[in-house]
Amino acid sequence: MPEEEFEKDDFEYLEEPPPFFPKELNRGGGSGTPIRVHVEGVYGTEEAGMMHRFVQLMDSSNRILPISIGPFEAMAIQLALEGRTVARPLTHDLMKHILDRLDGGLERVVIDDLWNSTYYAKLYIQKNGEEIEIDCRPSDAIALALRTGTPIYVLDSILESFNQEEE
């Protein structure tokens, strides 16, 4: 089957690029200083018969940032917080094993953007003296950081904007 050719006008209905496009194409990007945070816990609330799960981060000034996560990510983060493992490796365990086997080190995780009510994060990996930046969902970044003992950071502007809303 031959490849179809598309014209630019075929996609005029698209208002914004999808979220997986590179940051410079679709998001404004966060600003400010990265602030170290720790995972306060994984929580769940029920609303209208639906379970909502979130991970709560906190900095040294007690500013909080709850991030909505899925059930599998909640389990992965909770297992890491408790230091528990399962018989077969979960995805985040696999990622850690791959980094270990390739002699790459996860240096830090940064939650660096908020766009359309969605948080974005990056993994910063050291490999052969080079820093590699990888776009990642915050929940996956947190689950991996907990398994590797890697520091987690959130841009100050993101922490500040959430905590101003709460006042």
DODODO-53423 format. One record per residue: residue in three letters; y, x, z of N, C-alpha, C in turn. Coordinates in steps of 0.2 Angstrom, whole numbers, padded with zeros to 4 digits, always signed. Each point is the difference from the previous one (the first is absolute). Example, Ala and Ser with C-alpha at 12.3 -4.5 7.8 and 13.67 -1.06 7.14 Angstrom:
2
ALA-0028+0066+0039+0006-0004+0000+0006+0004+0000;SER+0005-0002-0004+0006+0004+0001+0005-0004+0003;
//
This chain:
167
MET-0006+0004+0000+0006-0004+0000+0006+0004+0000;PRO+0005+0000-0005+0005+0004+0000+0005-0001+0005;GLU+0004+0005+0002+0005-0001+0006+0006-0004-0003;GLU+0002-0004+0004+0006-0004-0002+0006+0004+0001;GLU+0005-0001-0004+0007+0003+0001+0004-0005+0003;PHE+0004+0002+0005+0005-0004+0003+0007+0002-0001;GLU+0004-0004-0001+0007+0001-0001+0004-0001+0007;LYS+0005+0004+0001+0004-0001+0007+0001-0007+0001;ASP+0002-0004-0005+0002-0007+0001-0005-0004+0003;ASP-0007+0002-0001-0005-0004+0002-0001+0000+0008;PHE+0004+0004+0003+0000+0000+0008+0007-0002+0003;GLU+0004-0004-0004+0006-0001+0003+0000-0005+0006;TYR-0006-0003+0001+0000-0005+0006-0001+0004+0006;LEU-0002+0006+0000+0000+0004+0006+0006+0002+0003;GLU+0001-0002+0006+0007+0001+0003+0000+0007+0004;GLU-0005+0002+0003-0001+0006+0003-0006+0004-0001;PRO-0001+0006-0001-0006+0003+0000-0005-0001+0006;PRO-0006+0000-0001-0005-0002+0005+0001+0006+0006;PRO-0002-0002+0006+0001+0005+0005-0003+0007+0000;PHE-0005+0001-0005-0004+0006+0000+0004+0005-0005;PHE+0005-0002-0003+0004+0004-0004+0003+0005+0004;PRO+0002+0006-0003+0003+0005+0004+0007-0002+0003;LYS+0001+0003+0006+0006-0002+0004+0006+0000-0004;GLU+0001+0005-0004+0007+0000-0003+0001-0005-0005;LEU-0006-0004-0002+0001-0005-0005+0001-0007+0003;ASN-0002-0001+0006+0001-0007+0003+0002-0001+0007;ARG+0001+0005+0004+0002-0001+0007+0007+0005+0001;GLY+0003-0003+0005+0007+0004+0001-0002+0006+0004;GLY-0005+0000+0004-0002+0006+0004+0003-0001+0007;GLY-0003+0002+0005+0003+0000+0007+0004+0006+0000;SER+0004+0000+0006+0004+0006+0001+0000+0001+0008;GLY+0002+0006+0001+0000+0002+0007-0005+0005+0002;THR+0000+0002+0006-0004+0005+0003-0007-0003+0002;PRO-0005+0004-0002-0007-0003+0002-0001+0001+0008;ILE-0002-0005+0003+0000+0000+0008-0008-0001+0001;ARG-0002+0004+0005-0007+0000+0001-0002-0006+0004;VAL-0005-0004-0001-0002-0006+0003-0007+0001+0002;HIS-0003-0004+0005-0007-0001+0001-0002-0007+0000;VAL-0006-0001-0001-0003-0006-0001-0001-0003+0007;GLU+0004-0006+0001+0000-0003+0006-0007-0005+0001;GLY-0002-0002-0006-0006-0004+0000-0001-0004-0006;VAL-0005-0004+0000-0002-0005-0006+0000-0006+0003;TYR+0003-0005-0002+0001-0007+0003-0002-0005-0005;GLY-0001-0006+0002-0001-0006-0004+0003-0006+0003;THR+0002-0004-0004+0003-0006+0002-0003-0006-0005;GLU+0000-0006+0003-0003-0005-0004+0006-0005-0001;GLU+0001-0002-0007+0005-0005-0001-0002-0004-0005;ALA+0000-0007+0001-0002-0005-0004-0007+0001-0003;GLY-0005+0002+0005-0007+0002-0002-0001+0006-0004;MET+0005+0004-0001-0001+0006-0003+0001+0006+0004;MET-0004+0005+0000+0001+0006+0004+0004+0005-0004;HIS+0005+0003+0004+0005+0005-0003-0001+0006+0005;ARG-0001+0006-0004-0002+0006+0004+0006+0005-0001;PHE+0002+0004+0004+0005+0005-0001-0001+0006+0005;VAL+0002+0006-0003+0000+0006+0004+0007+0001+0003;GLN+0001+0001+0006+0007+0001+0003+0001+0008+0001;LEU+0005+0002-0003+0002+0007+0001+0006+0000+0005;MET+0001+0006+0004+0005+0001+0005+0003+0007+0000;ASP+0006+0001+0000+0003+0007+0001+0002+0001+0007;SER+0002+0006+0001+0001+0002+0007+0006-0004+0003;SER+0004-0003-0004+0006-0005+0003-0003-0007+0001;ASN-0006-0001+0000-0003-0007+0000+0002-0005-0005;ARG+0002+0003-0006+0001-0004-0006-0007-0002-0003;ILE-0001-0006-0002-0006-0002-0002+0000-0001-0008;LEU-0006+0000-0003+0000-0002-0007-0007-0003-0001;PRO-0001-0007+0000-0006-0003-0002-0001+0000-0007;ILE-0006+0001-0003-0001+0000-0007-0006-0004-0001;SER+0000-0005-0004-0005-0005-0001-0006+0004-0004;ILE-0006-0001+0002-0005+0004-0003-0006-0005-0001;GLY-0005+0002-0004-0006-0005-0002-0005+0002+0006;PRO-0005-0005+0000-0006+0001+0005-0004+0006+0000;PHE-0001+0003-0006-0004+0006-0001+0004+0006+0003;GLU+0007+0000-0002+0004+0005+0002+0001+0000+0008;ALA+0001-0006+0003+0000-0001+0007-0006+0003+0003;MET-0006-0001-0002-0006+0002+0002+0000+0008+0000;ALA+0002+0003-0006+0000+0007-0001+0005+0003+0005;ILE+0005-0002+0001+0005+0002+0005-0002+0000+0007;GLN-0003-0006+0002-0002-0001+0007-0006+0005+0001;LEU-0005+0001-0004-0005+0004+0001+0002+0007+0001;ALA+0005+0002-0004+0003+0007+0001+0004+0001+0007;LEU+0003-0006+0002+0004+0001+0006-0005+0000+0006;GLU-0006-0003-0001-0005+0000+0005-0005+0006+0000;GLY+0001+0004-0005-0004+0006-0001-0007-0002-0002;ARG-0001-0006-0003-0007-0002-0002-0001+0001-0007;THR-0007+0001-0002-0002+0001-0007-0005-0005-0001;VAL-0001-0001-0007-0005-0005-0002-0006+0004-0004;ALA-0006-0003+0000-0005+0004-0003+0001+0003-0007;ARG+0003-0004-0004+0002+0003-0007+0008+0000+0000;PRO+0002+0006-0004+0007+0001+0001+0004-0006-0004;LEU+0006-0001+0003+0005-0005-0003+0004+0004-0005;THR+0004-0004-0004+0004+0004-0005+0004+0005+0003;HIS+0003-0001+0006+0005+0005+0003-0004+0006+0002;ASP-0006-0001+0003-0005+0005+0001-0001+0005-0006;LEU-0002-0004-0005-0001+0003-0007+0006+0005-0002;MET+0006-0003+0001+0006+0004-0002+0001+0006+0004;LYS-0002-0001+0007+0001+0006+0004-0005+0005-0002;HIS-0007-0002-0002-0005+0005-0002+0002+0003-0006;ILE+0003-0003-0005+0002+0003-0006+0006+0005+0001;LEU+0005-0002+0004+0005+0005+0002-0003+0006+0003;ASP-0005-0001+0005-0003+0006+0003-0004+0004-0005;ARG-0004-0003-0004-0004+0004-0005+0004+0004-0005;LEU+0006-0003-0002+0004+0003-0005+0005+0005+0003;ASP-0001+0001+0007+0005+0004+0003+0007-0002+0000;GLY+0001-0006+0000+0007-0003+0000+0001-0003+0007;GLY+0007+0001+0002+0001-0003+0007+0006-0005-0001;LEU-0001-0005+0004+0005-0006+0000+0005+0003+0005;GLU+0006+0001-0002+0005+0003+0004+0004-0005+0004;ARG+0002-0006-0004+0003-0005+0003+0000-0006-0004;VAL+0001-0006+0003+0001-0006-0003+0007-0003+0001;VAL+0003-0003-0005+0007-0002+0001+0000-0007-0003;ILE+0002-0005+0004+0001-0007-0002+0008+0001-0002;ASP+0001-0001-0007+0006+0002-0003+0004-0005-0004;ASP-0002-0006+0000+0003-0005-0004-0002-0007+0002;LEU+0005-0004-0001-0001-0008+0001+0003-0003-0006;TRP-0004-0004-0004+0002-0003-0006-0003-0007+0000;ASN+0004-0005-0001-0003-0007+0000-0005-0001+0005;SER+0002+0002+0006-0004-0002+0006-0007+0004+0000;THR+0000+0005-0004-0006+0005+0000+0002+0007+0002;TYR-0004+0003+0005+0001+0006+0002-0004+0005-0005;TYR+0003+0006-0001-0004+0005-0004+0000+0007+0004;ALA-0005+0003-0002-0001+0007+0004-0002+0005-0005;LYS+0000+0006+0003-0002+0006-0004-0005+0004+0005;LEU-0005+0003-0004-0004+0006+0004+0003+0006-0003;TYR+0001+0005+0005+0002+0007-0002-0006+0004+0001;ILE-0003+0003-0005-0006+0004+0000+0001+0007-0002;GLN-0002+0005+0004+0001+0007-0001-0007+0002-0004;LYS+0001+0004-0005-0006+0002-0004+0002+0007-0003;ASN-0003+0005+0001+0002+0007-0002+0007+0001+0000;GLY+0003-0001+0005+0007+0001+0001+0005-0004-0003;GLU-0003-0005-0004+0005-0005-0003-0001-0007+0004;GLU+0006-0003+0000+0001-0007+0003-0001-0005-0005;ILE-0005-0005+0001-0001-0005-0005+0002-0007+0004;GLU+0004-0004-0004+0002-0006+0003-0004-0006-0004;ILE-0003-0004+0004-0004-0005-0003+0003-0007+0003;ASP+0001-0005-0004+0002-0007+0002-0006-0003+0003;CYS+0002-0004+0005-0006-0003+0004+0002-0006+0003;ARG-0004-0005+0002+0002-0005+0004+0000+0002+0007;PRO+0005-0002+0004+0001+0002+0007-0007-0001+0004;SER-0003-0005-0001-0006-0001+0004-0006+0005-0001;ASP+0000+0002-0006-0005+0005-0002+0002+0007+0002;ALA+0007+0001+0000+0003+0007+0002-0001+0000+0008;ILE+0001-0005+0003-0001+0000+0008-0007+0001+0002;ALA-0005-0003-0004-0007+0000+0002-0002+0008-0002;LEU+0002+0003-0005-0002+0007-0001+0004+0004+0005;ALA+0006-0001+0001+0003+0004+0005-0003+0001+0007;LEU-0002-0006+0002-0004-0001+0006-0006+0004+0000;ARG-0004+0000-0005-0006+0004-0001+0001+0008+0000;THR+0006+0002-0003+0001+0007+0000+0005+0003+0005;GLY+0002-0004+0004+0005+0002+0005+0007+0002-0003;THR+0001-0003-0005+0007+0001-0004+0005-0004+0003;PRO+0006+0003+0000+0006-0004+0003+0002-0005-0005;ILE+0003-0006+0003+0002-0005-0004+0008-0001+0001;TYR+0003-0001-0006+0007+0000+0001+0003-0007-0004;VAL+0005-0002+0002+0004-0006-0003+0007+0002-0001;LEU+0003-0001-0006+0007+0001-0001+0004-0004+0005;ASP+0005+0004+0003+0004-0003+0005+0004-0007-0002;SER+0001+0000-0007+0004-0006-0002-0005-0006+0000;ILE-0006+0001-0001-0005-0005+0000-0001-0003+0008;LEU-0001+0005+0004+0000-0002+0007+0006-0004+0003;GLU+0006+0003-0002+0006-0003+0002+0001-0007-0003;SER-0002-0001-0006+0001-0007-0003-0004-0005+0003;PHE-0007+0002+0002-0004-0005+0003+0003-0001+0007;ASN+0002+0005+0004+0002-0001+0006+0006-0004+0001;GLN+0005+0001-0005+0006-0004+0000-0001-0007-0001;GLU-0005-0002-0004-0002-0007-0001-0002-0003+0006;GLU-0004+0004+0004-0002-0003+0007+0005-0001+0005;GLU+0005+0003+0000+0005+0000+0005+0004-0007+0000;
//
